[in-house]
Amino acid sequence: MTGSTKNTNYLLGSSIGRKFLMGLTGLFLVTFLLVHCFINAMVFFDGTGALFNEYAHFMGTNIIIRIMEIGLFAGLLAHIIDGLWLWKLNKDARPENYAYSQPNANSKWYSRSMGLLGTLLLIFLILHLVHFWVPSRITGLAESAVPGVHDLYAEMFTVFANPIIVAIYVLAQFSLGFHLLHGFQSAFQSLGLNHTKYNALIKTVGIGYSILIPFIFALMPIVIYLRH
Ligand code: HEM
């Protein structure tokens, strides 16, 4: 066995383990986004924000959810670190200088841009946590009309008064959509859950999820902005 073959085998073996973790944390984050989207969608049904505040209060105080929150941040961190590692691995392995390399014929641009899309999402996420998570969990928010329930809706109203912030949130949803478009199917493949019988279904659900969830998320800042 030559040195380079050994090296490839080592990288391949290692990268499969990494991809498995990527898929696992990715599907966990997909589930989180679904719940997050459902709870926030309460702003569409009640313009006073009371319904949303009530749901957010449950999520913020329920002990099981709070424990899962620790898992969420750990999963998010593992997904980011692992993603950066895989991105570097793919970059080093890509035969860019070969004349026969035809990236457009072999994969979609967003599949090759997971590192870039993920980085844009990370920037969005830092901004997003500063907007909501920090006041909600650390610096504190004013109480709503319901005693003991803090007014997270008022925070949304303040944040989304700024059209530039609204635009950043909406643009971030495009990154999210494309990131999910590749990530959803890829996760099933990495976990070995793909099967010829179910591949078409996984693909359809993946495309539906990747369009619908970012679309609903994008509507939130727009709707709140228009309520001013
Ligand atoms: C665009 C519409 C969105 C709105 C209006 C929104 C709103 C919020 C609010 C109000 C919170 C605070 C919840 C609380 O502390 O009780 C929060 C937390 C959070 N959001 Fe979003 N979010 C949006 C999109 C997203 C997206 C696209 C992601 C991920 C890519 C995301 C990831 C998170 C995370 C990780 C937390 C912290 C979770 C926790 O531990 O409570 N959000 N969001």
Residues whose N, C-alpha, C, O or C-beta is under 5 A from the ligand:
A	BS01	HEM	A56 G60 E69 F132 W133 S136 Y169 F217 A218 M220
